[in-house]
Amino acid sequence: MSEPTTPVFSVRDLWKVFGPGADRIPGSEHAALPSTELRERTGCTAAVRNVSFDVDKGEVFVVMGLSGSGKSTLVRCLTRLIEPTSGTLAIDGEDVLAMDRTRLRELRRHRAAMVFQHFGLLPHRTVLDNVAYGLEIQGLGKAERRARAAELVEKVGLGGLEDRRPAQLSGGQQQRVGLARALAVDPSVLLFDEPFSALDPLIRREMQDEVVRLHREEGRTMVFITHDLSEALRLGTRIALMRDGEIVQLGTPEEIVGSPADDYVRAFVRDVPREQVLTVATAMRPPSAGEGDHGPALRPEATVSEAIEAVARSGDPVARVMKDGRLVGVVDHACLLDVVAGTGAQAVTV
């Protein structure tokens, strides 16, 4: 068996409280008070409450919640753009809260790059020079940083626009410049703070596609903040759903949609097309005699929607679920429709 890897981020019992005497709130008799009552009694606001999670290498970890849920405060705590009130926080096993100013600067410049909703581009610089800016701060020579920037401009689909200035670009193009600038410093993790929320729906979809493509090609670790459930489900390896500063459920998109933790999460995912999120691992059953000999073959991670289409197209009553050349189950119309209706079995490990 392979050795367990150190999480990129490891967060334990993290609090961020704003207000007088904020450091006295965690662990006190006031810690469990609802937000409104906490403000009335202490004058403090707990933006992040006792949050714990790990971000594993190579995953897209999505933090999702409505406005005021604490998600943006949380992501800023990860690099101490906002100072946590209490708890522990490590990147690659190193204590972030113990870092001095020099080490923090190195963390933000080299190891964890942020992509913001408001692009923060330098208006007097060209696309190429905006992308190269982080490398300039790192002290790379002009020729080397411009060569690296040119590679990234091409990678994010802006080839031919190197000499334009931000005002000459669309919103989606400006966000691509911001993404290329973050990638240029080759960080171990990319932090996205609602980067696409100001974009038109079609451009937003384009940028989501770009994130999916970059993740598929590079396997780079990403922490992505959003208030949009469809975006979270589309991008996330795992999703942490926040409410009033707390994580109310942490799981895969399939777990969030298929097994909501409480009524709040259930209401949140109520209108999600289950067949587009849940996989055949949720729907499959053991094969009866002879059922594994025919029918279309599906991967366990294929969606129920893909399975319904495959069964309908083939004309066979069942589809085989195969993993590493091995039959692990079958699905038919009845079990697929049970999952769509919310009455099917839970996901299984294969």
N, C-alpha and C positions, 0 to 999 in steps of 0.2 A: 504494500500500500504506500502511496505517496505521502510525504510529510505534509502536515497542515501548513499553509502559508500564512504569513503575518498579514492581517487586514491592512488595506491602504489607510483607511481611517478606522479608529476604534473609539467610540464615544460611550461613556458610562455616566449615568446620573447627572446629566448636564442641565444646568439651570441658567437662565438669563432673566434677571429681575431688574426692572427700572423703578427708581423712586428712592425716597429717603430710607436709609437703613436696609438697603436691598440685600446685603450679605447676611442679614439675620433671618431672612424668610426661609430658605431651604433648611429642612430639618426641624423647623419650628412648628408650634401648634397651628400656625396660619397656613402652612404649606398646602394643605388639602382643601382650603377654602375655594369656592367658585370664584371666577375672575372678578365679577362685580363686587362680591362681598370682600374679597381681598383688597380691592381698591378703597372701598368704603372704610375698612378697619385700619389699614396701614398706609394708604396713599401709594401703594406699590402696584405695578403691573408685572405679572409673570409671563413674559413673551415665550419662553421655553421652560417647560416643567419636567424635570426628572427624566430626560430623554436618553435612551441607550440604544445603540445599534453598531454594527460593523459594516463597512463598505469593502467588499472583496475585490481583489485585483481583477480587472477586465470586465466588471459588470457596469451596467447603467442603473444607478441607484436613484430612483425618483422620489422626491419629497413633495407631496401634493396636499393641498388644503385650500380653503377659501381665504379671502382677504382677512387678515388679522389672526390667522391660525398659528403664526410663528415660523413659517417655513423660511422666509427670507432672512429673518434674524438668525435662525439656526445655521444656514449655510455661511453667513458672515462670521459666525463664531468659529467655524472650522479653521479659518486662517487668522483668527483674532482681529479681523476688521471691526468686529464688536467683541469686547472682552466678556467671556462667560463669567457668571457670578460664582458658580461652584461646579464641581464634577471633575471628570478626567477626560482628556482628549489627546490622542496620539496619531501620528502619521508615520506609517511604516515602522511602528514600534517606538518612535521618538516622541517624548512628551512635549506637546505643543505649548502647554501652559508654562513650561519652564524655559522656553526659548527667550533669549535676549533679543534686543532690537536688530542686531546684525543677522542672527539666525532666522528671525521672522522675515526680514527682507529677502533672505535667500529662499525661504519657503514660498513666498508670494511670487518671486521672479522666476524660479526654476522648477518648483515641484507641484504647485497648485495654481493654475491659471484660471481667471474668471472671465466669463462672457456675460455681459449685462444686457438688460432690456434696452437701455439707452447706450448707444454704441460707444460713445466716448472717443470718437475718432478725432484726430488733429486736423482741423479744416484746411490749414495751409500746406499740408503734406499730401503727396500723391498716395495712391493705393499701395504702391510698392513700399514707400517709406513708412506708411502707417503700419504695414505688416512687419517691417524690419525694426520697428521702434523698440520692442522688448529686447531684441538682440543688441541694439545700440546701447541700451541701458546696461546690458551684461558686459559690454566692452569689446564685442567682436569688431573686427576690421570691416571697413565699408564694403569691400568686394565680397567678402564671405557672407556678410549679413544680407546683402542684396541678392546674392545667388540663392541663399536659403529662402528668402522672402519670395523670390520668383517661383520657386518650386511650390510653395504653399498657395500662392495666387492661382496657379494652374490647378492645384488639387481641389480647391473649393469652387472651381468653375468660373474664374474671373480673368482667364487668359485674354489678353488684348486690351485690358482696362488698367494696366499697371500705372499709366501716367495720368489717369483721371484723379480729380479731387473728390472728397466725399459729397459735396453739394451736387456733383454731376451724376450721382448714383441713386438708384431706387433704394427703398428701405431694405428690401431683401438683399441687394448687393452690398449695402453698408454692413448688414449683419454678417455676410460672408467675409468681409474684411475683418470684422471683429473676431470671427472664428479663426481665420488664418493667422491673425496676430497672436491669439492664444496658443495655437498649435506651434507657432514658430519657435517658441522657447522649449519645445519638447517636454512638456510637464508630465509628471507621472499621473496626474489626475486633472480633468477639466471640470470646473464648477460653472454651471449655467444657472443664472438667476432670472427666470421667466424671460428668456431671450427673445421669444417670438411673439409675445402677447400683443405687441403693438403693430404686428404685420397683418396685411390682408390675408383672408383664409387660404387662397391659392398659394401665395408666397410662403405662408406659414407651413403649408403641407410640403412645399419644396424644401424648406429648411429642415423639417423633420426627416425627410428623405436623405438629406445630406448628412445629418447626424447618424442615421441608421447605416448609411454607406461607410462613413468614416469608422464607425465602431466595428463594422464587419471586416473592413480592410486592416485596421490597426489594432483592434482589441483594446483600445485605450479605456482606462477607468474613467467614468463620468458620474458626477452628481448633478442631477437635473431638477430644478425647482419649477413647479407649474401649478396653476389653479385649474387646469383643463384636464378633465378625466380621460377624454379620448387620447390626448397627447401622452398622458402618463401610461395608459394601457399600451399604446403603440410603441413607446420607447423603452419602457422600464423592464429590466431584468427582475428587479424587486421594487415594490412601492411602499413607502411609509406614508400613511394617511394621517394628517394632523388635524387636531381640533383644540382650540383654546390652549395652545402651547404643548399639548401632549400628543404622542403617537397613539392613535386608537386602534390601528391595525398595521402590521408589517408583514408583507408576503408577496408572492408572485402575482402578476396580473390575474392568473387563473384562480389563485386562492382568494384574492380580494373579491372577484366577481362571483365565484362559485361557493364560497363559504364566508359571507360577511360576518364580522365579529360581533356586531350589535346593530340596533335599529338605525343608528346614524349612518353606518357604512352601507347598510341595506338600502336606505333611501338614496344614498349617493350613487349606487350602481344600478338602481332600479330600471333605468331606461337603456342600459347597455345591451346591445345584441349579444346574448350569451354565446351563440354559435360562432361568433367571430373571435372570441377570447378563449373559451374552453377547448381543451384538446381531446383527442380520441382516448387518451389515457383516462379521462374522466368517464367516458362512455362505454369502454370496451368490457366485454365479458369473456369467460373461458369458452373456447370453441366446443361445439358438440361434435359427435363423430362425423368425420368427412368434411367439416366446415373449413378446415385449414388447407384444403386441397385446391381451392379455386377462389376467384374474386380478386378485385384490385388490391394492391399492397399499399399500405399507408405507414408513415412513421408515427411513433407515439405522440410526437409534438405537433402533428398535423391538426388543424382546427376542426371542430365539428362541422363547420360550414364546408370545408374542403372534403370531409368524409361524405357528407350528404350528396355533394355534387358527384363524387367518385362512384358512389353506389348507384345513383340515378343514371349516370352515363353508361355504366357497365352493364346494367340490367341484371347483375347478380344480386341475390338477396343479402349477401354479407360482403364486407371487406375485411381483409386480413390486416392485423397490426403487427408489423415486423420490426425487430430491433437486432442489429448485427447479424442479419440472416436467420434470425430465430423468431418463430411465431410466438407472440406474447398475449394474443387475444384476438377477438373479432368484434365488429360492430355491425348492427343491422338498423333498418329504419326505426324500429320500436325503441331501441336504447338511445339512438341519436335524438329522436324527438323527445324522449324523457328528459334528456339533458337540457335541450332548448327550453322545455317547459319548467325546468327547475326541480324535477322530481327524480333525476338520475342519481347514480352513485357518485361518490367523491373521487377525486383524482387518486390514482395509485402509482406507486413507484415501480418502474420496469427496468 
